Amino acid sequence: MAVFRKLARKSDVPLGSGRTVDIEGRAVALLNDGGRFHVVDNTCLHMGGPLGEGAVEEGCVVCPWHQWRYDLKTGAHVNDPGSKVKVYEVRVEGEEILVGI
C-alpha cells in the first residue's frame, strides 16, 4: 500500500506546465494537464531530458530536449508503448497535491 507525501500546492503548477520535485531522493515530474495532476519519473528514456520542464499537451508530457512524448496515465512513449516511464499515484486534498510512494 502506498504512503502519500505532500509534493506541492495546486497553485505551484500552472495549467499545461510541470516542474521537477524531489521526493525522498528521487526526482519526479509533477504535471498539470487541464487541472488534473500527474506524477512520472523526471528522466526521459531517450537521452535523460527533464520531463518536469516539458510541455503538457493532449494528455502527454513532451520532453523539452527531443520532443519524445509520454502518456500521462500510463507512462508509455506514444510511438513505442513498450517503453515507459514510471507513473505514480496522485491525490489532491484541498489545495495540496500528494504522491504515493
MOPAC internal coordinates of N, CA, C and O (Angstrom, degrees):
PM7 1SCF
backbone

  N    0.0000 0     0.00 0     0.00 0    0    0    0
  C    1.4511 1     0.00 0     0.00 0    1    0    0
  C    1.5252 1   109.06 1     0.00 0    2    1    0
  O    1.2310 1   120.83 1   -44.89 1    3    2    1
  N    1.3071 1   116.02 1   135.11 1    3    2    1
  C    1.4656 1   121.54 1  -176.84 1    5    3    2
  C    1.5246 1   111.13 1   -73.21 1    6    5    3
  O    1.2310 1   121.52 1   -35.51 1    7    6    5
  N    1.3152 1   114.71 1   144.49 1    7    6    5
  C    1.4588 1   122.62 1   170.52 1    9    7    6
  C    1.5194 1   106.05 1  -100.37 1   10    9    7
  O    1.2310 1   120.28 1   -48.90 1   11   10    9
  N    1.3223 1   117.07 1   131.10 1   11   10    9
  C    1.4637 1   120.14 1  -176.67 1   13   11   10
  C    1.5194 1   111.21 1   -98.53 1   14   13   11
  O    1.2310 1   121.53 1   -45.34 1   15   14   13
  N    1.3353 1   114.67 1   134.66 1   15   14   13
  C    1.4633 1   122.88 1   179.73 1   17   15   14
  C    1.5195 1   109.15 1  -123.17 1   18   17   15
  O    1.2310 1   120.66 1   -34.14 1   19   18   17
  N    1.3178 1   116.35 1   145.86 1   19   18   17
  C    1.4572 1   120.93 1   177.25 1   21   19   18
  C    1.5229 1   109.62 1   -70.22 1   22   21   19
  O    1.2310 1   121.00 1   -48.56 1   23   22   21
  N    1.3506 1   115.69 1   131.44 1   23   22   21
  C    1.4592 1   121.57 1   177.30 1   25   23   22
  C    1.5185 1   111.49 1  -103.33 1   26   25   23
  O    1.2310 1   120.76 1   134.20 1   27   26   25
  N    1.3286 1   116.15 1   -45.80 1   27   26   25
  C    1.4640 1   120.55 1  -173.23 1   29   27   26
  C    1.5221 1   108.73 1  -168.72 1   30   29   27
  O    1.2310 1   121.59 1     0.86 1   31   30   29
  N    1.3257 1   114.57 1  -179.14 1   31   30   29
  C    1.4610 1   121.92 1   171.61 1   33   31   30
  C    1.5244 1   107.79 1  -102.04 1   34   33   31
  O    1.2310 1   120.45 1   -27.62 1   35   34   33
  N    1.3163 1   116.74 1   152.38 1   35   34   33
  C    1.4718 1   120.27 1  -179.47 1   37   35   34
  C    1.5208 1   111.80 1   -54.55 1   38   37   35
  O    1.2310 1   120.22 1   142.48 1   39   38   37
  N    1.3140 1   117.18 1   -37.52 1   39   38   37
  C    1.4675 1   120.93 1  -177.94 1   41   39   38
  C    1.5329 1   112.91 1   -69.57 1   42   41   39
  O    1.2310 1   120.03 1   167.68 1   43   42   41
  N    1.3304 1   117.55 1   -12.32 1   43   42   41
  C    1.4692 1   121.42 1   179.55 1   45   43   42
  C    1.5250 1   112.92 1   -76.33 1   46   45   43
  O    1.2310 1   120.24 1   164.06 1   47   46   45
  N    1.3505 1   117.14 1   -15.94 1   47   46   45
  C    1.4645 1   120.57 1  -174.85 1   49   47   46
  C    1.5280 1   108.89 1  -129.94 1   50   49   47
  O    1.2310 1   119.93 1   -82.97 1   51   50   49
  N    1.3401 1   117.74 1    97.03 1   51   50   49
  C    1.4711 1   121.16 1  -179.41 1   53   51   50
  C    1.5324 1   112.58 1   -61.60 1   54   53   51
  O    1.2310 1   120.89 1   -21.60 1   55   54   53
  N    1.3151 1   115.89 1   158.40 1   55   54   53
  C    1.4667 1   121.80 1   177.31 1   57   55   54
  C    1.5265 1   110.90 1   -52.42 1   58   57   55
  O    1.2310 1   120.86 1   -43.10 1   59   58   57
  N    1.3310 1   115.96 1   136.90 1   59   58   57
  C    1.4672 1   121.08 1   175.30 1   61   59   58
  C    1.5072 1   114.99 1    74.08 1   62   61   59
  O    1.2310 1   120.45 1  -164.74 1   63   62   61
  N    1.3277 1   116.74 1    15.26 1   63   62   61
  C    1.4635 1   119.09 1  -177.97 1   65   63   62
  C    1.5249 1   110.21 1  -133.00 1   66   65   63
  O    1.2310 1   121.79 1    -0.85 1   67   66   65
  N    1.3023 1   114.18 1   179.15 1   67   66   65
  C    1.4548 1   121.03 1   178.25 1   69   67   66
  C    1.5027 1   110.72 1  -146.23 1   70   69   67
  O    1.2310 1   121.69 1    -1.98 1   71   70   69
  N    1.2911 1   114.38 1   178.02 1   71   70   69
  C    1.4627 1   121.57 1   173.98 1   73   71   70
  C    1.5092 1   108.16 1  -156.66 1   74   73   71
  O    1.2310 1   121.49 1   -23.66 1   75   74   73
  N    1.3099 1   114.76 1   156.34 1   75   74   73
  C    1.4574 1   120.88 1   177.44 1   77   75   74
  C    1.5207 1   108.15 1   -92.82 1   78   77   75
  O    1.2310 1   121.28 1   -46.94 1   79   78   77
  N    1.3330 1   115.16 1   133.06 1   79   78   77
  C    1.4627 1   121.38 1  -178.62 1   81   79   78
  C    1.5223 1   107.53 1  -131.14 1   82   81   79
  O    1.2310 1   120.67 1   -38.98 1   83   82   81
  N    1.3178 1   116.33 1   141.02 1   83   82   81
  C    1.4580 1   121.43 1   175.91 1   85   83   82
  C    1.5204 1   108.25 1   -94.41 1   86   85   83
  O    1.2310 1   120.61 1   -53.61 1   87   86   85
  N    1.3250 1   116.45 1   126.39 1   87   86   85
  C    1.4523 1   120.71 1   175.49 1   89   87   86
  C    1.5219 1   108.11 1  -129.36 1   90   89   87
  O    1.2310 1   121.56 1   -68.67 1   91   90   89
  N    1.3144 1   114.62 1   111.33 1   91   90   89
  C    1.4637 1   122.16 1   179.60 1   93   91   90
  C    1.5246 1   112.47 1    51.55 1   94   93   91
  O    1.2310 1   120.85 1  -134.22 1   95   94   93
  N    1.3361 1   115.99 1    45.78 1   95   94   93
  C    1.4576 1   121.44 1   175.18 1   97   95   94
  C    1.5123 1   115.46 1    84.22 1   98   97   95
  O    1.2310 1   119.72 1  -175.90 1   99   98   97
  N    1.3178 1   118.14 1     4.10 1   99   98   97
  C    1.4660 1   121.56 1  -179.80 1  101   99   98
  C    1.5194 1   108.63 1  -118.99 1  102  101   99
  O    1.2310 1   120.61 1   -48.01 1  103  102  101
  N    1.3342 1   116.43 1   131.99 1  103  102  101
  C    1.4641 1   120.83 1   176.40 1  105  103  102
  C    1.5279 1   108.45 1   -83.15 1  106  105  103
  O    1.2310 1   121.17 1   -54.19 1  107  106  105
  N    1.3229 1   115.37 1   125.81 1  107  106  105
  C    1.4597 1   121.13 1   176.80 1  109  107  106
  C    1.5221 1   108.89 1  -125.26 1  110  109  107
  O    1.2310 1   121.13 1   -21.73 1  111  110  109
  N    1.3205 1   115.44 1   158.27 1  111  110  109
  C    1.4586 1   121.76 1   177.07 1  113  111  110
  C    1.5282 1   107.62 1  -101.13 1  114  113  111
  O    1.2310 1   120.75 1   -57.76 1  115  114  113
  N    1.3204 1   116.16 1   122.24 1  115  114  113
  C    1.4615 1   123.26 1   175.20 1  117  115  114
  C    1.5202 1   106.73 1  -101.52 1  118  117  115
  O    1.2310 1   120.43 1   -58.67 1  119  118  117
  N    1.3371 1   116.79 1   121.33 1  119  118  117
  C    1.4631 1   121.81 1  -169.25 1  121  119  118
  C    1.5192 1   111.08 1  -128.13 1  122  121  119
  O    1.2310 1   120.75 1   -38.21 1  123  122  121
  N    1.3372 1   116.17 1   141.79 1  123  122  121
  C    1.4581 1   122.60 1  -179.37 1  125  123  122
  C    1.5314 1   108.88 1  -112.99 1  126  125  123
  O    1.2310 1   121.12 1   -71.39 1  127  126  125
  N    1.3222 1   115.46 1   108.61 1  127  126  125
  C    1.4624 1   122.03 1   179.21 1  129  127  126
  C    1.5245 1   108.32 1  -108.28 1  130  129  127
  O    1.2310 1   120.57 1   -88.91 1  131  130  129
  N    1.3308 1   116.51 1    91.09 1  131  130  129
  C    1.4541 1   121.24 1   178.39 1  133  131  130
  C    1.5172 1   114.22 1    62.51 1  134  133  131
  O    1.2310 1   120.29 1  -147.34 1  135  134  133
  N    1.3155 1   117.05 1    32.66 1  135  134  133
  C    1.4574 1   121.16 1  -179.10 1  137  135  134
  C    1.5214 1   114.00 1    92.41 1  138  137  135
  O    1.2310 1   120.29 1   175.95 1  139  138  137
  N    1.3201 1   117.04 1    -4.05 1  139  138  137
  C    1.4678 1   121.77 1   173.72 1  141  139  138
  C    1.5220 1   107.10 1  -100.73 1  142  141  139
  O    1.2310 1   121.10 1   -50.32 1  143  142  141
  N    1.3117 1   115.50 1   129.68 1  143  142  141
  C    1.4596 1   120.30 1  -175.28 1  145  143  142
  C    1.5263 1   110.45 1  -100.28 1  146  145  143
  O    1.2310 1   121.54 1   -39.18 1  147  146  145
  N    1.3337 1   114.65 1   140.82 1  147  146  145
  C    1.4623 1   122.52 1  -179.47 1  149  147  146
  C    1.5207 1   107.94 1  -134.58 1  150  149  147
  O    1.2310 1   121.11 1   -29.46 1  151  150  149
  N    1.3400 1   115.48 1   150.54 1  151  150  149
  C    1.4606 1   121.27 1   175.08 1  153  151  150
  C    1.5196 1   108.14 1  -131.20 1  154  153  151
  O    1.2310 1   121.38 1   -52.90 1  155  154  153
  N    1.3398 1   114.97 1   127.10 1  155  154  153
  C    1.4664 1   122.35 1   176.83 1  157  155  154
  C    1.5285 1   107.88 1  -133.18 1  158  157  155
  O    1.2310 1   120.93 1   -16.15 1  159  158  157
  N    1.3438 1   115.82 1   163.85 1  159  158  157
  C    1.4618 1   118.29 1   172.58 1  161  159  158
  C    1.5193 1   108.68 1   -54.37 1  162  161  159
  O    1.2310 1   120.54 1   -34.27 1  163  162  161
  N    1.3126 1   116.57 1   145.73 1  163  162  161
  C    1.4572 1   121.63 1  -174.71 1  165  163  162
  C    1.5250 1   113.70 1   -79.84 1  166  165  163
  O    1.2310 1   119.44 1   165.68 1  167  166  165
  N    1.3189 1   118.67 1   -14.32 1  167  166  165
  C    1.4589 1   121.52 1  -170.54 1  169  167  166
  C    1.5206 1   112.37 1   -99.63 1  170  169  167
  O    1.2310 1   120.83 1   -60.81 1  171  170  169
  N    1.3274 1   116.01 1   119.19 1  171  170  169
  C    1.4644 1   121.89 1   175.71 1  173  171  170
  C    1.5312 1   108.94 1   -64.66 1  174  173  171
  O    1.2310 1   120.83 1   -39.42 1  175  174  173
  N    1.3218 1   116.01 1   140.58 1  175  174  173
  C    1.4615 1   120.65 1  -178.82 1  177  175  174
  C    1.5207 1   113.32 1   -71.82 1  178  177  175
  O    1.2310 1   119.66 1   161.78 1  179  178  177
  N    1.3123 1   118.25 1   -18.22 1  179  178  177
  C    1.4627 1   121.80 1  -176.88 1  181  179  178
  C    1.5242 1   111.45 1   -71.42 1  182  181  179
  O    1.2310 1   120.79 1   112.60 1  183  182  181
  N    1.3400 1   116.09 1   -67.40 1  183  182  181
  C    1.4632 1   119.38 1  -178.21 1  185  183  182
  C    1.5278 1   112.23 1  -137.53 1  186  185  183
  O    1.2310 1   120.74 1  -158.11 1  187  186  185
  N    1.3228 1   116.18 1    21.89 1  187  186  185
  C    1.4631 1   120.01 1   173.83 1  189  187  186
  C    1.5125 1   115.24 1    83.25 1  190  189  187
  O    1.2310 1   119.77 1  -162.79 1  191  190  189
  N    1.3160 1   118.05 1    17.21 1  191  190  189
  C    1.4622 1   120.75 1   179.84 1  193  191  190
  C    1.5238 1   112.17 1   -60.69 1  194  193  191
  O    1.2310 1   120.20 1   -25.99 1  195  194  193
  N    1.3285 1   117.22 1   154.01 1  195  194  193
  C    1.4617 1   122.85 1  -176.73 1  197  195  194
  C    1.5399 1   111.93 1   -84.10 1  198  197  195
  O    1.2310 1   120.11 1   -78.89 1  199  198  197
  N    1.3169 1   117.40 1   101.11 1  199  198  197
  C    1.4604 1   120.63 1  -177.00 1  201  199  198
  C    1.5270 1   112.38 1   -62.76 1  202  201  199
  O    1.2310 1   119.85 1   153.26 1  203  202  201
  N    1.3230 1   117.90 1   -26.74 1  203  202  201
  C    1.4592 1   120.66 1   177.66 1  205  203  202
  C    1.5200 1   113.45 1   -64.34 1  206  205  203
  O    1.2310 1   120.35 1   163.41 1  207  206  205
  N    1.3320 1   116.94 1   -16.59 1  207  206  205
  C    1.4619 1   121.63 1   177.49 1  209  207  206
  C    1.5229 1   111.67 1   -98.80 1  210  209  207
  O    1.2310 1   120.62 1  -177.45 1  211  210  209
  N    1.3354 1   116.42 1     2.55 1  211  210  209
  C    1.4544 1   120.74 1  -177.14 1  213  211  210
  C    1.5163 1   112.91 1   -84.05 1  214  213  211
  O    1.2310 1   121.49 1   -14.19 1  215  214  213
  N    1.3238 1   114.75 1   165.81 1  215  214  213
  C    1.4672 1   121.47 1   176.04 1  217  215  214
  C    1.5244 1   108.92 1   -80.50 1  218  217  215
  O    1.2310 1   121.03 1   -28.23 1  219  218  217
  N    1.3230 1   115.63 1   151.77 1  219  218  217
  C    1.4537 1   121.62 1   174.94 1  221  219  218
  C    1.5261 1   106.78 1  -109.13 1  222  221  219
  O    1.2310 1   121.03 1   -61.51 1  223  222  221
  N    1.3420 1   115.63 1   118.49 1  223  222  221
  C    1.4635 1   121.38 1  -175.52 1  225  223  222
  C    1.5150 1   110.13 1  -140.12 1  226  225  223
  O    1.2310 1   120.46 1   -53.58 1  227  226  225
  N    1.3241 1   116.73 1   126.42 1  227  226  225
  C    1.4654 1   122.50 1   170.86 1  229  227  226
  C    1.5230 1   113.29 1    50.13 1  230  229  227
  O    1.2310 1   120.35 1  -133.85 1  231  230  229
  N    1.3328 1   116.95 1    46.15 1  231  230  229
  C    1.4575 1   120.75 1   177.20 1  233  231  230
  C    1.5086 1   114.92 1    78.95 1  234  233  231
  O    1.2310 1   120.13 1  -167.93 1  235  234  233
  N    1.3305 1   117.35 1    12.07 1  235  234  233
  C    1.4647 1   121.89 1  -179.34 1  237  235  234
  C    1.5200 1   110.25 1  -130.29 1  238  237  235
  O    1.2310 1   121.19 1   -23.25 1  239  238  237
  N    1.3398 1   115.32 1   156.75 1  239  238  237
  C    1.4592 1   120.85 1   167.04 1  241  239  238
  C    1.5240 1   106.10 1  -104.71 1  242  241  239
  O    1.2310 1   121.14 1   -41.63 1  243  242  241
  N    1.3270 1   115.42 1   138.37 1  243  242  241
  C    1.4602 1   122.00 1  -178.28 1  245  243  242
  C    1.5243 1   108.01 1  -110.81 1  246  245  243
  O    1.2310 1   120.72 1   -59.76 1  247  246  245
  N    1.3313 1   116.22 1   120.24 1  247  246  245
  C    1.4655 1   120.29 1   179.87 1  249  247  246
  C    1.5273 1   109.77 1   -61.45 1  250  249  247
  O    1.2310 1   120.09 1   -48.33 1  251  250  249
  N    1.3390 1   117.44 1   131.67 1  251  250  249
  C    1.4606 1   119.76 1  -177.67 1  253  251  250
  C    1.5302 1   114.22 1   -70.50 1  254  253  251
  O    1.2310 1   119.63 1   165.11 1  255  254  253
  N    1.3172 1   118.32 1   -14.89 1  255  254  253
  C    1.4613 1   119.62 1  -177.51 1  257  255  254
  C    1.5223 1   113.23 1   -84.00 1  258  257  255
  O    1.2310 1   120.04 1   129.43 1  259  258  257
  N    1.3285 1   117.53 1   -50.57 1  259  258  257
  C    1.4695 1   120.14 1  -174.10 1  261  259  258
  C    1.5284 1   112.73 1  -135.97 1  262  261  259
  O    1.2310 1   120.36 1  -162.71 1  263  262  261
  N    1.3058 1   116.91 1    17.29 1  263  262  261
  C    1.4585 1   124.76 1   173.62 1  265  263  262
  C    1.5269 1   115.53 1    62.20 1  266  265  263
  O    1.2310 1   120.10 1  -153.04 1  267  266  265
  N    1.3214 1   117.41 1    26.96 1  267  266  265
  C    1.4598 1   118.68 1   171.94 1  269  267  266
  C    1.5203 1   107.21 1   -66.96 1  270  269  267
  O    1.2310 1   120.51 1   -42.54 1  271  270  269
  N    1.3432 1   116.64 1   137.46 1  271  270  269
  C    1.4662 1   122.61 1  -176.35 1  273  271  270
  C    1.5243 1   110.34 1  -111.78 1  274  273  271
  O    1.2310 1   121.46 1   -45.48 1  275  274  273
  N    1.3453 1   114.82 1   134.52 1  275  274  273
  C    1.4610 1   121.31 1   178.60 1  277  275  274
  C    1.5256 1   109.67 1  -124.24 1  278  277  275
  O    1.2310 1   120.92 1   -44.82 1  279  278  277
  N    1.3265 1   115.85 1   135.18 1  279  278  277
  C    1.4526 1   121.93 1   175.74 1  281  279  278
  C    1.5343 1   108.87 1   -67.43 1  282  281  279
  O    1.2310 1   120.44 1   -50.11 1  283  282  281
  N    1.3179 1   116.77 1   129.89 1  283  282  281
  C    1.4638 1   120.41 1  -176.01 1  285  283  282
  C    1.5290 1   113.34 1   -71.60 1  286  285  283
  O    1.2310 1   119.68 1   154.90 1  287  286  285
  N    1.3163 1   118.21 1   -25.10 1  287  286  285
  C    1.4692 1   120.67 1  -179.36 1  289  287  286
  C    1.5179 1   112.69 1   -82.79 1  290  289  287
  O    1.2310 1   120.59 1   142.89 1  291  290  289
  N    1.3456 1   116.48 1   -37.11 1  291  290  289
  C    1.4643 1   119.93 1  -174.27 1  293  291  290
  C    1.5224 1   113.50 1  -108.15 1  294  293  291
  O    1.2310 1   120.33 1   158.91 1  295  294  293
  N    1.3293 1   116.97 1   -21.09 1  295  294  293
  C    1.4591 1   121.42 1  -174.77 1  297  295  294
  C    1.5104 1   113.24 1    81.31 1  298  297  295
  O    1.2310 1   119.81 1   179.95 1  299  298  297
  N    1.3305 1   117.97 1    -0.05 1  299  298  297
  C    1.4656 1   121.81 1  -175.98 1  301  299  298
  C    1.5248 1   111.83 1   -76.28 1  302  301  299
  O    1.2310 1   121.12 1   -39.97 1  303  302  301
  N    1.3288 1   115.46 1   140.03 1  303  302  301
  C    1.4588 1   121.65 1   172.53 1  305  303  302
  C    1.5247 1   106.63 1   -66.33 1  306  305  303
  O    1.2310 1   119.45 1   -46.96 1  307  306  305
  N    1.3252 1   118.65 1   133.04 1  307  306  305
  C    1.4659 1   120.82 1  -172.67 1  309  307  306
  C    1.5266 1   113.60 1   -64.89 1  310  309  307
  O    1.2310 1   119.31 1   152.91 1  311  310  309
  N    1.3286 1   118.93 1   -27.09 1  311  310  309
  C    1.4637 1   121.22 1   179.77 1  313  311  310
  C    1.5259 1   113.00 1   -99.60 1  314  313  311
  O    1.2310 1   120.20 1   172.25 1  315  314  313
  N    1.3208 1   117.22 1    -7.75 1  315  314  313
  C    1.4695 1   121.84 1   179.63 1  317  315  314
  C    1.5260 1   107.89 1  -146.75 1  318  317  315
  O    1.2310 1   119.80 1   -99.96 1  319  318  317
  N    1.3463 1   118.00 1    80.04 1  319  318  317
  C    1.4598 1   121.59 1  -174.04 1  321  319  318
  C    1.5266 1   114.98 1   -58.47 1  322  321  319
  O    1.2310 1   120.00 1   163.57 1  323  322  321
  N    1.3251 1   117.61 1   -16.43 1  323  322  321
  C    1.4590 1   120.23 1   176.52 1  325  323  322
  C    1.5169 1   113.20 1   -75.33 1  326  325  323
  O    1.2310 1   120.35 1   163.81 1  327  326  325
  N    1.3220 1   116.94 1   -16.19 1  327  326  325
  C    1.4695 1   122.05 1   177.49 1  329  327  326
  C    1.5144 1   108.02 1   -97.39 1  330  329  327
  O    1.2310 1   120.92 1   -60.20 1  331  330  329
  N    1.3365 1   115.84 1   119.80 1  331  330  329
  C    1.4654 1   119.72 1  -175.03 1  333  331  330
  C    1.5174 1   111.95 1  -136.04 1  334  333  331
  O    1.2310 1   121.74 1   -34.55 1  335  334  333
  N    1.3333 1   114.27 1   145.45 1  335  334  333
  C    1.4613 1   120.57 1   166.98 1  337  335  334
  C    1.5273 1   106.41 1   -95.79 1  338  337  335
  O    1.2310 1   120.63 1   -26.50 1  339  338  337
  N    1.3131 1   116.41 1   153.50 1  339  338  337
  C    1.4620 1   120.89 1  -179.10 1  341  339  338
  C    1.5221 1   110.31 1   -67.84 1  342  341  339
  O    1.2310 1   121.16 1   -42.21 1  343  342  341
  N    1.3276 1   115.40 1   137.79 1  343  342  341
  C    1.4579 1   123.08 1   177.08 1  345  343  342
  C    1.5271 1   107.64 1  -111.32 1  346  345  343
  O    1.2310 1   120.45 1   -43.16 1  347  346  345
  N    1.3268 1   116.74 1   136.84 1  347  346  345
  C    1.4554 1   122.39 1  -178.99 1  349  347  346
  C    1.5257 1   110.21 1  -109.66 1  350  349  347
  O    1.2310 1   120.74 1   -30.83 1  351  350  349
  N    1.3159 1   116.19 1   149.17 1  351  350  349
  C    1.4598 1   121.22 1   176.15 1  353  351  350
  C    1.5253 1   109.17 1   -72.04 1  354  353  351
  O    1.2310 1   120.97 1   -42.31 1  355  354  353
  N    1.3313 1   115.76 1   137.69 1  355  354  353
  C    1.4633 1   121.90 1  -177.54 1  357  355  354
  C    1.5224 1   109.03 1  -124.18 1  358  357  355
  O    1.2310 1   121.16 1   -39.46 1  359  358  357
  N    1.3232 1   115.39 1   140.54 1  359  358  357
  C    1.4616 1   122.21 1   171.82 1  361  359  358
  C    1.5267 1   107.51 1  -128.89 1  362  361  359
  O    1.2310 1   121.25 1   -34.64 1  363  362  361
  N    1.3216 1   115.22 1   145.36 1  363  362  361
  C    1.4578 1   120.70 1   173.16 1  365  363  362
  C    1.5167 1   106.84 1  -116.64 1  366  365  363
  O    1.2310 1   121.20 1   -56.18 1  367  366  365
  N    1.3321 1   115.30 1   123.82 1  367  366  365
  C    1.4577 1   121.94 1   177.98 1  369  367  366
  C    1.5048 1   107.56 1  -122.48 1  370  369  367
  O    1.2310 1   121.21 1   -74.63 1  371  370  369
  N    1.3392 1   115.28 1   105.37 1  371  370  369
  C    1.4529 1   119.15 1  -175.19 1  373  371  370
  C    1.5122 1   109.08 1    65.17 1  374  373  371
  O    1.2310 1   120.35 1    59.77 1  375  374  373
  N    1.3162 1   116.94 1  -120.23 1  375  374  373
  C    1.4656 1   122.52 1   179.25 1  377  375  374
  C    1.5289 1   112.90 1   -96.63 1  378  377  375
  O    1.2310 1   120.06 1   176.07 1  379  378  377
  N    1.3292 1   117.50 1    -3.93 1  379  378  377
  C    1.4552 1   121.00 1  -175.47 1  381  379  378
  C    1.5151 1   112.21 1   -95.04 1  382  381  379
  O    1.2310 1   120.99 1   -41.93 1  383  382  381
  N    1.3375 1   115.72 1   138.07 1  383  382  381
  C    1.4631 1   122.86 1   174.81 1  385  383  382
  C    1.5240 1   107.56 1  -101.96 1  386  385  383
  O    1.2310 1   120.76 1   -54.49 1  387  386  385
  N    1.3200 1   116.15 1   125.51 1  387  386  385
  C    1.4605 1   122.57 1  -178.56 1  389  387  386
  C    1.5134 1   109.20 1  -115.80 1  390  389  387
  O    1.2310 1   120.26 1   -32.78 1  391  390  389
  N    1.3345 1   117.10 1   147.22 1  391  390  389
  C    1.4639 1   121.61 1   177.67 1  393  391  390
  C    1.5143 1   108.57 1  -123.82 1  394  393  391
  O    1.2310 1   121.65 1   -38.86 1  395  394  393
  N    1.3323 1   114.46 1   141.14 1  395  394  393
  C    1.4563 1   120.57 1   176.97 1  397  395  394
  C    1.5155 1   110.75 1   -87.23 1  398  397  395
  O    1.2310 1   121.33 1   -50.95 1  399  398  397
  N    1.3149 1   115.06 1   129.05 1  399  398  397
  C    1.4691 1   119.89 1   179.76 1  401  399  398
  C    1.5095 1   109.71 1  -124.86 1  402  401  399
  O    1.2310 1   120.10 1   180.00 1  403  402  401

